[in-house]
Amino acid sequence: MIVVTFGARFLAALSRLCSASMAHILARAVAKYYVQVPSPMHIADAAHKTVLDYPGGSVALATRLISTNDRGEEKPMSAAVLRSKVNPNTRTHHLTLTEASEIMGLTGDHRILHALAAEHGYTVVPTDVPEAGSLVAALIDAGEIKGKLCQIIGDALDDGRITANEALAIGGICGDLQAIAAQIARHASAAVDRARAAA
């Protein structure tokens, strides 16, 4: 277990977070004092689980992965090749980025994308237009998530240190906060689109 002890400067910085952009400042503050915890799921494991969890597994999914050869003939990928490409222990076959994107599109499972983003210090937020809710409701939700984040940070710092599990919990809530901030932006954009359509 990784345990990090924080000094008075860090605690003072955290006390100012509730009035600023929580996710951004917290991410920078933690990065400055904390050695990053590895991604919860490695990219190769995410690809393997995506194919394994698809209904019918690699056999069903491979038939939907169509490639075109030089003569213009379409051919599905074989299940054995797909299994080899997503096997974390295989060194000879690997998914291309195009194949990974196609697999995510066919399965609706975006674990590969989330693992890739997490490995590089990012989170992924969908950009679809909200079908329900409102700008005000999203803003209220953001306040609630911000409160949860303050509570989790306060609980984590009670003993003067942050464990790896606590850091992951903080990161998860920061991801939720980023998602709700993106939702607020989408609601604002949707309101503009509705106003233009009504005009």
Secondary structure as UniProt FT lines:
FT   STRAND          3..5
FT   HELIX           8..15
FT   HELIX           17..19
FT   HELIX           22..33
FT   HELIX           43..53
FT   TURN            55..56
FT   HELIX           57..62
FT   TURN            63..64
FT   STRAND          66..68
FT   TURN            70..71
FT   STRAND          74..76
FT   HELIX           79..86
FT   TURN            88..89
FT   HELIX           97..107
FT   HELIX           111..119
FT   TURN            120..121
FT   HELIX           135..156
FT   HELIX           157..159
FT   STRAND          161..163
FT   HELIX           164..198
//
